Amino acid sequence: MSLEEGLRKLLQGGRDWQRVPVKGSPGLFVVKAPAYRGRPASLIVEINPVGEDGAPTKRRGLMLRSRSELEAFRQLLSNKKLDTLMDALEKVNPKTEGSGEEELEI
């Protein structure tokens, strides 16, 4: 089955909000978005890093509907100020280690 055939099958028979991983590309998923206010059901690319178990690390990742959205995000992600901002955030935000729960001695 070709990529386009598989996508058509998902669009026609998939459940609303069904997330399907892209074979050979961990972190890339195709999601079926339901019809809404006259807009037909459509497919969306989701970019969501995966953990060691292959499951997405975030509840929802970056959702893209078109190549123009992809290009806009590429420009934003390559902005050098984003690196500076992330460095500053990491310094300001509280450190998190483990689950955040402490074991009590009783």
Secondary structure as UniProt FT lines:
FT   HELIX           3..13
FT   TURN            16..17
FT   STRAND          19..21
FT   TURN            23..24
FT   TURN            26..27
FT   STRAND          28..33
FT   TURN            37..38
FT   STRAND          42..47
FT   TURN            52..53
FT   STRAND          62..64
FT   HELIX           67..77
FT   HELIX           80..92
FT   TURN            98..99
//
